[in-house]
Amino acid sequence: MTLDVRTIVLFATLMGLVLAAALYLISKGLPESVRGARAWSVGYAFQAGGALLVGLRSVYPDIVLIPLGNTLLVAGHIVQYVAIKEFLDSPYRRWPLWLLGVTVLAVSAYFTYPADDFYVRSATTALATIVVLVAGGRALYREADPRLTGARYTALLLLGLAAILAVRGVYTVFLGPPANTLFSGDVVQFVYVSAYVILGVMSGLAFVLLIAERLRLELERMATLDALTGIYNRRTFTDLAERELARAKRAGAPVGLVLIDLDHFKAVNDRHGHVAGDAVLRAFVATAGAALRKQDLLGRYGGEEFCVVLPGVSAAEAVMIAQRLRELVEQGPAQTGDREIRYTISAGVAHSEKAGLDLDALVRDADAALYRAKDLGRNQVSLAAAGGASA
């Protein structure tokens, strides 16, 4: 009995078109930060076109169908490799991809007519596809966020496709009879086409899973981070601060807390505009990142108010860190366009020696110290302790 490979190929065409349409519709609803779905859908469309042309062999002249069919199949994988690099926000060079596609077209055309050689055509197409699949799998393994479990599934499926192509190529060259073309009815060709179609569909579904995971991470990021500055918002900061205080209580470690206010921030907005005000807020966060330690916790507490938890420091060390931050801000103006905007901060420092390891008490003491710093003329650091301020 002859195995009907042509039916599977035509089924792959239909499935490719359905998946291309589905991914294209998904891509229209994705945020700009989640890229790659549209390119993957174009890759499926190319593969569907290639499968259709391959399936029509012996119906229309091979000189047209074989080169275009092989090239579209390879081009589909190339575009899906581009989709992976877009998803990873990773740079790639275009010219090697173009060169690969043109090479497949030229070799397929020449070895269809005038030199009809199934083995050369098959080996060239398979080798080009394997190179692209391995490159895509490697990129997902090496560059994807470790939290994206779908990256490994997608990579494994791409590498599985590459392995199937390699096994089929070895069989065709060394064990297959001269009549062993794609539609010869050979069991190996039937299994190859079936497995290739199944893994191709599964890799697309894995890529959709990957997109869903990225969306989940984006939603988590939006829920935990301040959209303007990229640091923790007040709710997340409060949760993390409570955890840090609980840990310090178990370890018997001291904790400092600093409330920071940008001086006369309303005047910055009024004089330079809100876009410039936003630039000042981002500049402060960048400066704070340089002044604070890795273990310190920074969050946006209000409009122009920020809060820092300093684990394992004495009151004097907490004041010293706040002073260093104040000095860096004073020395480094914010840059917005071609303008420099100078600004200063006031800070109130509280410490667990006085307030204990209670977040509300620490914030209350730091807030009182912050008001004292403002009363002293701003651009000051004040410690919540009897006697008060530190210049």
N, C-alpha and C positions, 0 to 999 in steps of 0.2 A: 504494500500500500504506500502511495506517495503522500508524504506529509505536506500539508498546504501552508507553506511559509508565506505565500503572497497574501493570504487572508490576515495573518498576524501583522504583516507590514502595513496593510491598509487599516487595520484596527489601530495600530500605533499612530497612523496619520490622524485619525479621528480623535484619539485620546490626546495627542499633542495639541490639536486645535482647541479642544475643550480646556485643557490646562493653561494654554496661552491666554485664552479669554478670561479665565478665572483669575489668573495672576495679574492680568492687566487691570481688571476691575478692582482687585485688592490694592494695587499700587496707587490708584486714584484717591483712596481714602487714607493713605499713610502720611504721617508728618514728614517734613523734609529731612529730619535726622535719621529716618529709616529708609535707606536706599537699596536698590538692587532688584526689587520685585518686577519693575517694568522691563529691565534688561533680561531677566530670566524668562519672562513671558515672550519676549522677542526671540530668545533662543529656542523655546519650544515651538514657536511658529516656523522658524527655519528648519528645525528637525522634522516637523510635520510635512513641510514642503519637500524636504529631501526624501522622506519615507514614501511620499506619494509618487515622486518621480521614479524611485527605485522599484516600487510596486507595479509601475506601468511598463517595465522592461518587456521587450518582445511585443508590446502593443504599439509603441512608437519607436522611432529610430534610436538605437543605443548611443549614437554619437552625440545626441542632445541630452538624453536622460541620464546616462551614467556620469559624465563630468559634473553636470549641474546637481544631480542627486547627491553624489559624494561630497561636493563642496558645501552644499547646504547643510548636510549632516554635521560636517566638521565645523562649519560656521556657527551652527546652533550651540555646540559645546564651547566655542570661543566666546560667544556672547554671554553664555552662562558663567564662564570664568570672569568676564568683565563684571557681571552682576555680583559675584563673590567679592571682587576687589572693591566695588562700590559699597557693598554692605559693610565691609571691614573698614571703609574710608582709607584705603591703602593705595598708594600710587602704583601705576603700572605703565609699561611702554607699549604704545600702540603698534609700532612698525613691525615687531616680530610676529604679532597676531595677523596683520595683513599679509606678511610674507608667507606665513604658514598656509593661509587660505588660498593665496594665489598659486603656491606650489602644488597644493592638492588639485586645484582646477587644471593646471598645466599638465601634470602627470596623468591625471584621469583622462584628459582629452587625448593626449598623445598615445597612451596605451589602450585606448579604445579604437582609435583610427589615427594614423595608419598602422600602428603596431598593437594588435589586439592581445593583451596579456592580462588575464584576470588576476594573476598572482601579484604583479607589480602594483596594479591599481589597488587591490585589497590591502597589501602591506603598507602602501603609502598612506592611505586613508586611516587605517588602524593605528599606525605609528603616530600620525598627527593628532588623532583623537586621544590616544594614550597620554601624549605629552601634555595636552591641555587638561585632561582629567586629573593627572597626578599633580600638576601645578595648582589646580583649584583645591584639591584635597590637602595639599601641603600648606597652602595659605590659611585654610580653615583651622588646621591643627596648630599652626605656629602663631597666628595673629588674632584669632578670635578671643573675645572676653571669656575667661574660664567659667563664668557663670552661665554661658550659653551652651547648655548640654546638646542642643540641636546641631551645633557646629560639628561635633564629633560624629553624630549620626550621618549628617550630610557628607562629611569627608569620607567615612567608611563606604557609603554607597557609591561615591565617585570613584574611589579606589577599587571597589568591586567591579564597576563597569570597565575600568582599565584592565583588571585581571581577566575578565571574560574576553575582551578583545585580544589580549595577549595569548590566551589559551587557544582561542579560535584561529589566530594567525599561525601559531606553531603547528596546529593540526592540519590546517589547509596546505601549508607549504611542505610539510614533511610526510604527512600520512594521507592527505586527501587525494583521490584520483583526479585525472585531468578534467573530468566533467563536474568537479565539485564546486560549482558556482552557488550563489546564494539560494537559487530556486531548484537545486538539483534533487531535493527530496531527502537528502542525507540527514540522519538523525542529529548529528552534531550541529548542522546548520539550523535545524529546527529548534534545538535546545538553546543555541546561541541567540537566535532572534527573540525567542520567548523570554529568556533571562534578561536580554538587553532592554526589551520593552518594559518588563516588570521593574527592573532597577532604575530605569529612567523615570518612570512614574513615581517610584518611591523617593528618589532624590528630590523631585519637585515638591512632594509632600513634606519631606524633611526640611526643605528650604522655607516652606510656609511656616512650619513649626519654629524655625529659627527667627523668622520675622515676628511671630507671636511672642517669643521670648524677649526679643529686643523691645517690643512695645511694652511688655510687662516691666522691664527694667526702666524704660523711659517714664512710665507712670509712677514707679517707685521713686525715681529721681525727682519728678515734679512734686511728689507728695512730701519729700524730705528736704529738698534744697530750695533756697530762695532763687527765684527765676532770674533776678537781675544780677546778683553777685556770685551765685554758684556755691555759696556756703550754706550751712544748715539754717532752715527757717526756725522760728521760735519754738514751734511744737516739737520738732525733732531735737533741737538743741536741749530743750527742757528734759525730754526723755533720756537723752544721752548723759546729761549732767547728773540726773538722779542716779543713773547706773554708776557713774564715776564716783559719786559721793558714797554710794552703798559699798563699792569696792574699797574705797579709802577707809570706810568705817571698819570693814573686816580686817584690813591690813594695819589699822592704827596709823594711817599716814595723814599728813596735813594737806589741805587744799586751799588755794587762793582763788578769788573770783574778782574779775574786773569788769565794771560797766563803763562803756566808752560812748561819748557823744561828740559828733562833729560840730565844732563851734560855728554858730551863725550860719547854719546850713540853709535856712530859708533865704537868707540874703544871697547865697550862691545861686539858688534857683531863680530868684527875682532878677538878679543882675545878668546872669549868663544863660538862663533858660534851663528847662528840666533835662534836656539831653546832656548838658554840661554837668548838671547835678548828678545824673546817673553815672557819668564818667568819674566824678569825684568819689562816689561810693565804691565803684569797682577799683579805683586806684588805692583807696584805703585798704580794701581786702587784700590786694596784691602786696602792699607794704606790710600788713599784718602777717601775711604768710612768710615774709622774710624775717620778721622780728620774733615770731613765736617759735616754740619748740615743736617737734613732731607730735608729742603726746598731748599738747595743749588743744583745747576744744574751743572753736570759734563759731559763733552764731549771730545771725541778725535778729536783734531783739525788738526793734521797732523801725520807724522810718529811717532815721539817721543814727540810731542807737544800736550798739553791738555789745555782746557779752562774751567773756573769755573765762573758761575754767582752767586753772593751772594746777595740775596734780603734783603733789610731793614737794611743794616749795614752802619756805618760811614767809612770814609777812614781809620781811625786808627784801627777799628775792622777788616776791610778787610785785612790789613797788618798783624794783629795778627793771623788771621786764616791761612793766607799763611805761616807765620813763624812757626806755630804749625805743619803744614803739612811738611815743610822743615825739621824740627827737627825730626819728626817721620821717615821720609825717611832716614835721616842720621843715625839714631839709629837702624833701622831695615833693615838688608840686605835681598836681594831676595834669595830664596832657589830654586836651580835647581838640582835635583838629590841629590848627597851628597856634593854639593858645595854651598858655600855662596858667593854671588856677592854683593859687596858694591857699592853703587852709590849715587849720590846727584842730587838735582834739583836746577834750578834757576827760579825765578818767577818775573813777572812784574805785578803790581797792578794799575788798573785805577778805577776812581770813578766818579759817576754822578755829583758830586759837580763841577768838572772841565770840564768833557766831555759832560755832559748832558745825557739824556736818549736815546742816539742814539748808536746802536750797533757798527756801523763802527767806530765812533769816540772813543768809549770805547776800541775797539780792537786795534785801531791805537795807543792810549796812552799807553795801556798795552804792546804792542809790543816794543815801544820805551823804556819803563821802563825795559822790559826783556833784551834788548840789553845792557842797563846800568848795570844791574846785572851781565851779563857775562863779561863786561869790568872791573868790580870791582873784578873779580877773580872767578866767579861762586859760586855756593852754597850760593846764596844771594837772598834777597827779596828787590825789588826796587819799590818805589811808584812814579807814574807819577805825580809829582808836582815839583814846583820850588825848587831847592836844592837837590832833588833827592833821595838818597838811604837810606834804613833802613837796618841795619846789621842783 
